[in-house]
C-alpha cells in the first residue's frame, strides 16, 4: 500500500457520511487491512460524536437557565403586583369605611355619651379608639401578609 492510499482513506474518513457507495466499499476494504487507518477512523468517529453532542448539551443548559430566569422574574412580578393590589385595596377599604362610618359613629358615640352621662372628652376618646381599631387591624393583617410573602420569596430563592 502506498502512502497515497492511506491519505485517500483518511480524506474519506474526514468526509464522514458524505461518501458514495463505491467510496464506502473501498474505505471499508482498506480499513480491514490497515490498522493505522482503522485507529484513525475510530478517533475521528469519537471526535465527530463529541462535537455533535456538545451543542446539544450547551443548548439544553442555556434553555434551562433561560427558563429559570424567566420564571423567577415572572414570580417576582406577580408577587410585587399582588402586594401592590393588597396595599391598594386596604387603603381603599380604610378610606371608604372611614368616610361612611365616621359621621354615623360620631353621632352614636355622642348619643351613648349623653346616655351614660360621661363628659365629652370620654366619649370622644372612645370614638377615637374605635375609629383607629380597623386601621390597626388592617395594618397588622397587611404586615403579616407582607411577612408571609417575604418568607415565601426567600424560600423559593433557596
Ligand atoms: Zn491505511
Backbone and ligand atoms as CSV (ligand in chain L), in Angstrom:
chain,resi,resn,atom,element,x,y,z
A,1,UNK,N,N,0.840,-1.204,0.000
A,1,UNK,CA,C,0.000,0.000,0.000
A,1,UNK,C,C,0.873,1.251,0.000
A,2,UNK,N,N,0.561,2.146,-0.860
A,2,UNK,CA,C,1.352,3.384,-0.946
A,2,UNK,C,C,0.856,4.379,0.085
A,3,UNK,N,N,1.634,5.396,0.271
A,3,UNK,CA,C,1.268,6.459,1.196
A,3,UNK,C,C,0.013,7.195,0.726
A,4,UNK,N,N,-0.133,7.298,-0.594
A,4,UNK,CA,C,-1.304,7.964,-1.160
A,4,UNK,C,C,-2.595,7.243,-0.790
A,5,UNK,N,N,-2.537,5.923,-0.715
A,5,UNK,CA,C,-3.725,5.142,-0.363
A,5,UNK,C,C,-4.216,5.504,1.027
A,6,UNK,N,N,-3.261,5.589,1.989
A,6,UNK,CA,C,-3.638,5.950,3.370
A,6,UNK,C,C,-4.189,7.363,3.435
A,7,UNK,N,N,-3.546,8.266,2.692
A,7,UNK,CA,C,-4.019,9.658,2.670
A,7,UNK,C,C,-5.443,9.741,2.132
A,8,UNK,N,N,-5.674,8.942,1.074
A,8,UNK,CA,C,-7.009,8.954,0.483
A,8,UNK,C,C,-8.038,8.392,1.469
A,9,UNK,N,N,-7.639,7.339,2.164
A,9,UNK,CA,C,-8.528,6.725,3.155
A,9,UNK,C,C,-8.874,7.741,4.243
A,10,UNK,N,N,-7.856,8.449,4.738
A,10,UNK,CA,C,-8.100,9.446,5.807
A,10,UNK,C,C,-8.954,10.611,5.312
A,11,UNK,N,N,-8.756,10.956,4.016
A,11,UNK,CA,C,-9.580,12.025,3.436
A,11,UNK,C,C,-11.041,11.588,3.394
A,12,UNK,N,N,-11.252,10.307,3.052
A,12,UNK,CA,C,-12.626,9.777,3.007
A,12,UNK,C,C,-13.230,9.713,4.414
A,13,UNK,N,N,-12.392,9.313,5.403
A,13,UNK,CA,C,-12.858,9.257,6.802
A,13,UNK,C,C,-13.292,10.649,7.262
A,14,UNK,N,N,-12.495,11.661,6.846
A,14,UNK,CA,C,-12.793,13.036,7.228
A,14,UNK,C,C,-14.110,13.490,6.617
A,15,UNK,N,N,-14.442,12.974,5.443
A,15,UNK,CA,C,-15.705,13.345,4.792
A,15,UNK,C,C,-16.911,12.806,5.569
A,16,UNK,N,N,-16.677,11.688,6.280
A,16,UNK,CA,C,-17.731,11.131,7.127
A,16,UNK,C,C,-18.842,10.499,6.339
A,17,UNK,N,N,-20.064,11.048,6.430
A,17,UNK,CA,C,-21.227,10.400,5.830
A,17,UNK,C,C,-21.435,10.799,4.378
A,18,UNK,N,N,-20.645,11.784,3.890
A,18,UNK,CA,C,-20.836,12.268,2.521
A,18,UNK,C,C,-20.046,11.438,1.520
A,19,UNK,N,N,-20.137,10.109,1.647
A,19,UNK,CA,C,-19.377,9.230,0.747
A,19,UNK,C,C,-20.328,8.509,-0.203
A,20,UNK,N,N,-19.812,8.264,-1.424
A,20,UNK,CA,C,-20.594,7.448,-2.362
A,20,UNK,C,C,-20.473,5.985,-1.948
A,21,UNK,N,N,-21.329,5.133,-2.515
A,21,UNK,CA,C,-21.299,3.698,-2.179
A,21,UNK,C,C,-19.941,3.094,-2.513
A,22,UNK,N,N,-19.409,3.467,-3.684
A,22,UNK,CA,C,-18.121,2.929,-4.122
A,22,UNK,C,C,-17.010,3.338,-3.152
A,23,UNK,N,N,-17.039,4.621,-2.721
A,23,UNK,CA,C,-16.026,5.120,-1.768
A,23,UNK,C,C,-16.139,4.380,-0.431
A,24,UNK,N,N,-17.396,4.161,0.036
A,24,UNK,CA,C,-17.598,3.461,1.312
A,24,UNK,C,C,-17.041,2.042,1.248
A,25,UNK,N,N,-17.312,1.362,0.122
A,25,UNK,CA,C,-16.825,-0.029,-0.044
A,25,UNK,C,C,-15.301,-0.045,-0.056
A,26,UNK,N,N,-14.744,0.901,-0.797
A,26,UNK,CA,C,-13.269,0.972,-0.886
A,26,UNK,C,C,-12.658,1.237,0.482
A,27,UNK,N,N,-13.241,2.200,1.197
A,27,UNK,CA,C,-12.733,2.568,2.525
A,27,UNK,C,C,-12.854,1.389,3.488
A,28,UNK,N,N,-14.007,0.703,3.458
A,28,UNK,CA,C,-14.232,-0.448,4.344
A,28,UNK,C,C,-13.176,-1.520,4.095
A,29,UNK,N,N,-12.909,-1.766,2.802
A,29,UNK,CA,C,-11.911,-2.768,2.421
A,29,UNK,C,C,-10.527,-2.363,2.910
A,30,UNK,N,N,-10.237,-1.052,2.810
A,30,UNK,CA,C,-8.925,-0.575,3.258
A,30,UNK,C,C,-8.803,-0.691,4.779
A,31,UNK,N,N,-9.873,-0.370,5.485
A,31,UNK,CA,C,-9.826,-0.423,6.958
A,31,UNK,C,C,-9.679,-1.861,7.452
A,32,UNK,N,N,-10.165,-2.849,6.664
A,32,UNK,CA,C,-9.996,-4.250,7.033
A,32,UNK,C,C,-8.514,-4.617,7.069
A,33,UNK,N,N,-7.746,-4.023,6.147
A,33,UNK,CA,C,-6.337,-4.384,6.011
A,33,UNK,C,C,-5.399,-3.474,6.790
A,34,UNK,N,N,-5.811,-2.230,7.060
A,34,UNK,CA,C,-4.898,-1.226,7.605
A,34,UNK,C,C,-5.286,-0.821,9.015
A,35,UNK,N,N,-4.476,-1.243,9.983
A,35,UNK,CA,C,-4.773,-0.949,11.393
A,35,UNK,C,C,-4.593,0.535,11.685
A,36,UNK,N,N,-3.621,1.180,11.060
A,36,UNK,CA,C,-3.359,2.597,11.304
A,36,UNK,C,C,-4.572,3.447,10.926
A,37,UNK,N,N,-5.130,3.183,9.733
A,37,UNK,CA,C,-6.292,3.958,9.297
A,37,UNK,C,C,-7.531,3.601,10.115
A,38,UNK,N,N,-7.594,2.329,10.607
A,38,UNK,CA,C,-8.715,1.902,11.455
A,38,UNK,C,C,-8.711,2.720,12.752
A,39,UNK,N,N,-7.524,2.856,13.352
A,39,UNK,CA,C,-7.390,3.666,14.568
A,39,UNK,C,C,-7.788,5.114,14.305
A,40,UNK,N,N,-7.326,5.601,13.138
A,40,UNK,CA,C,-7.639,6.979,12.773
A,40,UNK,C,C,-9.154,7.164,12.640
A,41,UNK,N,N,-9.808,6.166,12.015
A,41,UNK,CA,C,-11.255,6.231,11.823
A,41,UNK,C,C,-11.987,6.250,13.163
A,42,UNK,N,N,-11.482,5.422,14.111
A,42,UNK,CA,C,-12.111,5.368,15.438
A,42,UNK,C,C,-11.995,6.710,16.155
A,43,UNK,N,N,-10.802,7.295,16.106
A,43,UNK,CA,C,-10.584,8.590,16.761
A,43,UNK,C,C,-11.460,9.657,16.123
A,44,UNK,N,N,-11.497,9.635,14.776
A,44,UNK,CA,C,-12.305,10.623,14.059
A,44,UNK,C,C,-13.774,10.481,14.446
A,45,UNK,N,N,-14.225,9.220,14.535
A,45,UNK,CA,C,-15.614,8.955,14.895
A,45,UNK,C,C,-15.916,9.505,16.288
A,46,UNK,N,N,-14.968,9.290,17.220
A,46,UNK,CA,C,-15.158,9.773,18.594
A,46,UNK,C,C,-15.238,11.307,18.625
A,47,UNK,N,N,-14.338,11.935,17.838
A,47,UNK,CA,C,-14.308,13.407,17.800
A,47,UNK,C,C,-15.625,13.950,17.235
A,48,UNK,N,N,-16.070,13.318,16.128
A,48,UNK,CA,C,-17.323,13.757,15.492
A,48,UNK,C,C,-18.481,13.634,16.478
A,49,UNK,N,N,-18.525,12.499,17.203
A,49,UNK,CA,C,-19.613,12.286,18.164
A,49,UNK,C,C,-19.570,13.333,19.285
A,50,UNK,N,N,-18.353,13.622,19.771
A,50,UNK,CA,C,-18.196,14.613,20.842
A,50,UNK,C,C,-18.648,15.991,20.369
A,51,UNK,N,N,-18.265,16.322,19.137
A,51,UNK,CA,C,-18.654,17.629,18.581
A,51,UNK,C,C,-20.165,17.725,18.410
A,52,UNK,N,N,-20.755,16.578,18.016
A,52,UNK,CA,C,-22.210,16.580,17.817
A,52,UNK,C,C,-22.938,16.746,19.138
A,53,UNK,N,N,-22.454,16.120,20.202
A,53,UNK,CA,C,-23.176,16.165,21.477
A,53,UNK,C,C,-22.972,17.502,22.191
A,54,UNK,N,N,-21.900,18.207,21.841
A,54,UNK,CA,C,-21.564,19.458,22.546
A,54,UNK,C,C,-22.625,20.548,22.383
A,55,UNK,N,N,-23.020,20.905,21.156
A,55,UNK,CA,C,-24.023,21.984,21.019
A,55,UNK,C,C,-25.345,21.637,21.682
A,56,UNK,N,N,-25.712,20.344,21.654
A,56,UNK,CA,C,-26.975,19.907,22.256
A,56,UNK,C,C,-26.946,20.167,23.758
A,57,UNK,N,N,-25.817,19.772,24.401
A,57,UNK,CA,C,-25.700,19.962,25.846
A,57,UNK,C,C,-25.748,21.447,26.199
A,58,UNK,N,N,-25.020,22.264,25.420
A,58,UNK,CA,C,-24.999,23.702,25.677
A,58,UNK,C,C,-26.390,24.294,25.523
A,59,UNK,N,N,-27.093,23.846,24.468
A,59,UNK,CA,C,-28.437,24.358,24.213
A,59,UNK,C,C,-29.362,24.039,25.377
A,60,UNK,N,N,-29.322,22.780,25.837
A,60,UNK,CA,C,-30.209,22.366,26.917
A,60,UNK,C,C,-29.946,23.194,28.169
A,61,UNK,N,N,-28.654,23.391,28.479
A,61,UNK,CA,C,-28.307,24.148,29.679
A,61,UNK,C,C,-28.777,25.603,29.551
A,62,UNK,N,N,-28.575,26.156,28.344
A,62,UNK,CA,C,-28.964,27.547,28.093
A,62,UNK,C,C,-30.477,27.701,28.209
A,63,UNK,N,N,-31.184,26.743,27.604
A,63,UNK,CA,C,-32.656,26.789,27.646
A,63,UNK,C,C,-33.123,26.708,29.094
A,64,UNK,N,N,-32.527,25.781,29.872
A,64,UNK,CA,C,-32.941,25.603,31.263
A,64,UNK,C,C,-32.669,26.874,32.076
A,65,UNK,N,N,-31.489,27.457,31.862
A,65,UNK,CA,C,-31.125,28.677,32.600
A,65,UNK,C,C,-32.061,29.816,32.234
A,66,UNK,N,N,-32.371,29.920,30.941
A,66,UNK,CA,C,-33.277,30.984,30.487
A,66,UNK,C,C,-34.661,30.784,31.076
A,67,UNK,N,N,-35.135,29.538,31.055
A,67,UNK,CA,C,-36.457,29.243,31.613
A,67,UNK,C,C,-36.509,29.616,33.084
A,68,UNK,N,N,-35.457,29.257,33.827
A,68,UNK,CA,C,-35.426,29.558,35.263
A,68,UNK,C,C,-35.441,31.061,35.493
A,69,UNK,N,N,-34.670,31.784,34.680
A,69,UNK,CA,C,-34.604,33.232,34.831
A,69,UNK,C,C,-35.975,33.856,34.536
A,70,UNK,N,N,-36.612,33.393,33.463
A,70,UNK,CA,C,-37.936,33.919,33.086
A,70,UNK,C,C,-38.937,33.630,34.200
A,71,UNK,N,N,-38.909,32.382,34.718
A,71,UNK,CA,C,-39.843,32.000,35.773
A,71,UNK,C,C,-39.619,32.848,37.029
A,72,UNK,N,N,-38.350,33.073,37.356
A,72,UNK,CA,C,-38.015,33.858,38.547
A,72,UNK,C,C,-38.562,35.280,38.413
A,73,UNK,N,N,-38.356,35.882,37.235
A,73,UNK,CA,C,-38.826,37.260,37.026
A,73,UNK,C,C,-40.342,37.318,37.046
A,74,UNK,N,N,-40.982,36.300,36.456
A,74,UNK,CA,C,-42.449,36.266,36.420
A,74,UNK,C,C,-43.007,36.200,37.842
A,75,UNK,N,N,-42.406,35.355,38.693
A,75,UNK,CA,C,-42.912,35.205,40.054
A,75,UNK,C,C,-42.656,36.477,40.861
A,76,UNK,N,N,-41.512,37.106,40.621
A,76,UNK,CA,C,-41.211,38.374,41.294
A,76,UNK,C,C,-42.257,39.424,40.937
A,77,UNK,N,N,-42.569,39.489,39.637
A,77,UNK,CA,C,-43.528,40.470,39.132
A,77,UNK,C,C,-44.905,40.208,39.738
A,78,UNK,N,N,-45.284,38.916,39.797
A,78,UNK,CA,C,-46.595,38.528,40.329
A,78,UNK,C,C,-46.677,38.915,41.813
A,79,UNK,N,N,-45.605,38.640,42.561
A,79,UNK,CA,C,-45.610,38.952,43.994
A,79,UNK,C,C,-45.702,40.456,44.226
A,80,UNK,N,N,-44.955,41.210,43.433
A,80,UNK,CA,C,-44.994,42.666,43.574
A,80,UNK,C,C,-46.388,43.192,43.272
A,81,UNK,N,N,-47.008,42.674,42.199
A,81,UNK,CA,C,-48.350,43.104,41.823
A,81,UNK,C,C,-49.342,42.745,42.912
A,82,UNK,N,N,-49.202,41.524,43.437
A,82,UNK,CA,C,-50.118,41.049,44.486
A,82,UNK,C,C,-50.027,41.975,45.700
A,83,UNK,N,N,-48.802,42.339,46.053
A,83,UNK,CA,C,-48.591,43.180,47.225
A,83,UNK,C,C,-49.176,44.580,46.981
A,84,UNK,N,N,-48.912,45.136,45.787
A,84,UNK,CA,C,-49.443,46.460,45.461
A,84,UNK,C,C,-50.958,46.449,45.493
A,85,UNK,N,N,-51.555,45.357,44.980
A,85,UNK,CA,C,-53.006,45.216,44.958
A,85,UNK,C,C,-53.543,45.180,46.383
A,86,UNK,N,N,-52.886,44.427,47.272
A,86,UNK,CA,C,-53.313,44.330,48.671
A,86,UNK,C,C,-53.260,45.691,49.349
A,87,UNK,N,N,-52.147,46.386,49.133
A,87,UNK,CA,C,-51.986,47.710,49.756
A,87,UNK,C,C,-53.055,48.660,49.239
A,88,UNK,N,N,-53.286,48.620,47.934
A,88,UNK,CA,C,-54.293,49.484,47.324
A,88,UNK,C,C,-55.677,49.208,47.867
A,89,UNK,N,N,-56.045,47.912,47.945
A,89,UNK,CA,C,-57.361,47.536,48.448
A,89,UNK,C,C,-57.523,47.930,49.909
A,90,UNK,N,N,-56.466,47.748,50.690
A,90,UNK,CA,C,-56.524,48.094,52.112
A,90,UNK,C,C,-56.749,49.596,52.277
A,91,UNK,N,N,-56.031,50.391,51.524
A,91,UNK,CA,C,-56.175,51.853,51.596
A,91,UNK,C,C,-57.589,52.257,51.192
A,92,UNK,N,N,-58.052,51.653,50.103
A,92,UNK,CA,C,-59.399,51.954,49.613
A,92,UNK,C,C,-60.438,51.582,50.668
A,93,UNK,N,N,-60.268,50.388,51.254
A,93,UNK,CA,C,-61.216,49.911,52.264
A,93,UNK,C,C,-61.246,50.823,53.475
A,94,UNK,N,N,-60.073,51.174,53.959
A,94,UNK,CA,C,-59.986,52.041,55.141
A,94,UNK,C,C,-60.597,53.401,54.831
A,95,UNK,N,N,-60.264,53.941,53.663
A,95,UNK,CA,C,-60.791,55.251,53.265
A,95,UNK,C,C,-62.298,55.253,53.169
A,96,UNK,N,N,-62.827,54.219,52.501
A,96,UNK,CA,C,-64.277,54.127,52.312
A,96,UNK,C,C,-65.005,53.975,53.642
A,97,UNK,N,N,-64.526,53.042,54.449
A,97,UNK,CA,C,-65.203,52.768,55.720
A,97,UNK,C,C,-65.143,54.005,56.613
A,98,UNK,N,N,-64.019,54.731,56.568
A,98,UNK,CA,C,-63.891,55.940,57.380
A,98,UNK,C,C,-64.894,56.990,56.923
A,99,UNK,N,N,-64.945,57.211,55.618
A,99,UNK,CA,C,-65.847,58.226,55.068
A,99,UNK,C,C,-67.299,57.912,55.406
A,100,UNK,N,N,-67.648,56.624,55.313
A,100,UNK,CA,C,-69.045,56.233,55.508
A,100,UNK,C,C,-69.428,56.176,56.984
A,101,UNK,N,N,-68.507,55.722,57.815
A,101,UNK,CA,C,-68.889,55.418,59.190
A,101,UNK,C,C,-68.598,56.538,60.181
A,102,UNK,N,N,-67.671,57.428,59.833
A,102,UNK,CA,C,-67.279,58.449,60.813
A,102,UNK,C,C,-68.465,59.317,61.280
A,103,UNK,N,N,-69.248,59.885,60.366
A,103,UNK,CA,C,-70.366,60.726,60.834
A,103,UNK,C,C,-71.364,59.946,61.685
A,104,UNK,N,N,-71.670,58.709,61.245
A,104,UNK,CA,C,-72.615,57.873,61.995
A,104,UNK,C,C,-72.078,57.533,63.375
A,105,UNK,N,N,-70.791,57.122,63.382
A,105,UNK,CA,C,-70.159,56.730,64.646
A,105,UNK,C,C,-70.100,57.913,65.614
A,106,UNK,N,N,-69.753,59.059,65.055
A,106,UNK,CA,C,-69.650,60.277,65.887
A,106,UNK,C,C,-70.975,60.519,66.599
A,107,UNK,N,N,-72.084,60.401,65.862
A,107,UNK,CA,C,-73.408,60.628,66.431
A,107,UNK,C,C,-73.753,59.533,67.450
A,108,UNK,N,N,-73.384,58.296,67.106
A,108,UNK,CA,C,-73.653,57.163,68.014
A,108,UNK,C,C,-72.924,57.339,69.336
A,109,UNK,N,N,-71.625,57.748,69.242
A,109,UNK,CA,C,-70.837,57.916,70.466
A,109,UNK,C,C,-71.350,59.103,71.279
A,110,UNK,N,N,-71.786,60.174,70.590
A,110,UNK,CA,C,-72.334,61.350,71.280
A,110,UNK,C,C,-73.595,60.953,72.029
A,111,UNK,N,N,-74.403,60.115,71.366
A,111,UNK,CA,C,-75.663,59.663,71.974
A,111,UNK,C,C,-75.370,58.773,73.184
A,112,UNK,N,N,-74.405,57.842,73.017
A,112,UNK,CA,C,-74.055,56.933,74.113
A,112,UNK,C,C,-73.436,57.719,75.274
A,113,UNK,N,N,-72.615,58.739,74.941
A,113,UNK,CA,C,-72.003,59.575,75.981
A,113,UNK,C,C,-73.058,60.293,76.795
A,114,UNK,N,N,-74.064,60.839,76.089
A,114,UNK,CA,C,-75.137,61.554,76.758
A,114,UNK,C,C,-75.962,60.596,77.608
A,115,UNK,N,N,-76.186,59.379,77.083
A,115,UNK,CA,C,-76.998,58.359,77.764
A,115,UNK,C,C,-76.291,57.872,79.030
A,116,UNK,N,N,-74.935,57.703,78.932
A,116,UNK,CA,C,-74.174,57.223,80.085
A,116,UNK,C,C,-73.842,58.370,81.042
A,117,UNK,N,N,-74.013,59.601,80.591
A,117,UNK,CA,C,-73.755,60.753,81.441
A,117,UNK,C,C,-72.284,61.030,81.657
A,118,UNK,N,N,-71.439,60.668,80.642
A,118,UNK,CA,C,-70.000,60.960,80.762
A,118,UNK,C,C,-69.680,62.261,80.033
A,119,UNK,N,N,-68.500,62.802,80.327
A,119,UNK,CA,C,-68.096,64.063,79.696
A,119,UNK,C,C,-67.768,63.852,78.216
A,120,UNK,N,N,-67.760,64.928,77.467
A,120,UNK,CA,C,-67.465,64.857,76.039
A,120,UNK,C,C,-66.110,64.217,75.774
A,121,UNK,N,N,-65.094,64.558,76.611
A,121,UNK,CA,C,-63.730,64.029,76.419
A,121,UNK,C,C,-63.737,62.514,76.451
A,122,UNK,N,N,-64.541,61.901,77.328
A,122,UNK,CA,C,-64.561,60.439,77.468
A,122,UNK,C,C,-65.120,59.782,76.210
A,123,UNK,N,N,-66.262,60.193,75.770
A,123,UNK,CA,C,-66.840,59.521,74.591
A,123,UNK,C,C,-66.063,59.840,73.323
A,124,UNK,N,N,-65.435,61.043,73.306
A,124,UNK,CA,C,-64.628,61.362,72.120
A,124,UNK,C,C,-63.367,60.493,72.053
A,125,UNK,N,N,-62.797,60.202,73.235
A,125,UNK,CA,C,-61.633,59.293,73.279
A,125,UNK,C,C,-62.042,57.896,72.833
A,126,UNK,N,N,-63.203,57.447,73.348
A,126,UNK,CA,C,-63.738,56.145,72.940
A,126,UNK,C,C,-63.942,56.078,71.440
A,127,UNK,N,N,-64.474,57.136,70.882
A,127,UNK,CA,C,-64.702,57.201,69.437
A,127,UNK,C,C,-63.382,57.083,68.678
A,128,UNK,N,N,-62.380,57.837,69.166
A,128,UNK,CA,C,-61.059,57.820,68.503
A,128,UNK,C,C,-60.493,56.404,68.480
A,129,UNK,N,N,-60.557,55.713,69.647
A,129,UNK,CA,C,-60.034,54.344,69.738
A,129,UNK,C,C,-60.782,53.429,68.777
A,130,UNK,N,N,-62.099,53.536,68.781
A,130,UNK,CA,C,-62.931,52.678,67.943
A,130,UNK,C,C,-62.639,52.923,66.474
A,131,UNK,N,N,-62.403,54.187,66.139
A,131,UNK,CA,C,-62.179,54.540,64.732
A,131,UNK,C,C,-60.805,54.066,64.259
A,132,UNK,N,N,-59.834,54.091,65.177
A,132,UNK,CA,C,-58.471,53.684,64.807
A,132,UNK,C,C,-58.369,52.157,64.702
A,133,UNK,N,N,-59.218,51.450,65.471
A,133,UNK,CA,C,-59.116,49.987,65.538
A,133,UNK,C,C,-59.078,49.314,64.163
A,134,UNK,N,N,-60.022,49.603,63.221
A,134,UNK,CA,C,-59.967,48.909,61.911
A,134,UNK,C,C,-58.656,49.154,61.178
A,135,UNK,N,N,-58.182,50.396,61.240
A,135,UNK,CA,C,-56.913,50.718,60.572
A,135,UNK,C,C,-55.778,49.887,61.170
A,136,UNK,N,N,-55.818,49.726,62.515
A,136,UNK,CA,C,-54.794,48.927,63.200
A,136,UNK,C,C,-54.879,47.468,62.745
A,137,UNK,N,N,-56.109,46.942,62.702
A,137,UNK,CA,C,-56.305,45.537,62.297
A,137,UNK,C,C,-55.786,45.330,60.869
A,138,UNK,N,N,-56.145,46.258,59.995
A,138,UNK,CA,C,-55.721,46.146,58.591
A,138,UNK,C,C,-54.199,46.208,58.495
A,139,UNK,N,N,-53.604,47.110,59.273
A,139,UNK,CA,C,-52.143,47.242,59.258
A,139,UNK,C,C,-51.479,45.938,59.685
A,140,UNK,N,N,-52.025,45.334,60.763
A,140,UNK,CA,C,-51.448,44.087,61.274
A,140,UNK,C,C,-51.590,42.981,60.230
A,141,UNK,N,N,-52.777,42.891,59.612
A,141,UNK,CA,C,-53.016,41.870,58.580
A,141,UNK,C,C,-52.059,42.060,57.414
A,142,UNK,N,N,-51.906,43.310,57.001
A,142,UNK,CA,C,-51.040,43.645,55.871
A,142,UNK,C,C,-49.592,43.275,56.187
A,143,UNK,N,N,-49.210,43.556,57.413
A,143,UNK,CA,C,-47.844,43.265,57.862
A,143,UNK,C,C,-47.613,41.757,57.843
A,144,UNK,N,N,-48.609,41.011,58.351
A,144,UNK,CA,C,-48.497,39.545,58.382
A,144,UNK,C,C,-48.419,38.995,56.966
A,145,UNK,N,N,-49.255,39.518,56.092
A,145,UNK,CA,C,-49.278,39.074,54.689
A,145,UNK,C,C,-47.937,39.392,54.020
A,146,UNK,N,N,-47.430,40.595,54.285
A,146,UNK,CA,C,-46.146,41.001,53.712
A,146,UNK,C,C,-45.023,40.098,54.182
A,147,UNK,N,N,-45.035,39.755,55.471
A,147,UNK,CA,C,-44.022,38.856,56.027
A,147,UNK,C,C,-44.118,37.494,55.376
A,148,UNK,N,N,-45.363,37.031,55.177
A,148,UNK,CA,C,-45.576,35.726,54.545
A,148,UNK,C,C,-44.982,35.721,53.139
A,149,UNK,N,N,-45.249,36.797,52.399
A,149,UNK,CA,C,-44.741,36.891,51.019
A,149,UNK,C,C,-43.221,36.908,51.017
A,150,UNK,N,N,-42.646,37.643,51.955
A,150,UNK,CA,C,-41.188,37.736,52.016
A,150,UNK,C,C,-40.586,36.367,52.317
A,151,UNK,N,N,-41.202,35.639,53.256
A,151,UNK,CA,C,-40.702,34.304,53.598
A,151,UNK,C,C,-40.797,33.374,52.400
A,152,UNK,N,N,-41.930,33.465,51.711
A,152,UNK,CA,C,-42.167,32.616,50.543
A,152,UNK,C,C,-41.091,32.898,49.484
A,153,UNK,N,N,-40.818,34.176,49.298
A,153,UNK,CA,C,-39.843,34.607,48.310
A,153,UNK,C,C,-38.473,34.022,48.628
A,154,UNK,N,N,-38.100,34.130,49.912
A,154,UNK,CA,C,-36.786,33.627,50.325
A,154,UNK,C,C,-36.741,32.112,50.153
A,155,UNK,N,N,-37.886,31.460,50.417
A,155,UNK,CA,C,-37.954,30.003,50.289
A,155,UNK,C,C,-37.715,29.555,48.864
A,156,UNK,N,N,-38.322,30.282,47.910
A,156,UNK,CA,C,-38.191,29.890,46.516
A,156,UNK,C,C,-36.813,30.232,45.972
A,157,UNK,N,N,-36.140,31.170,46.622
A,157,UNK,CA,C,-34.819,31.576,46.144
A,157,UNK,C,C,-33.775,30.544,46.532
A,158,UNK,N,N,-34.013,29.831,47.637
A,158,UNK,CA,C,-33.028,28.880,48.145
A,158,UNK,C,C,-32.799,27.708,47.220
L,1,ZN,ZN,ZN,-4.375,2.998,5.689
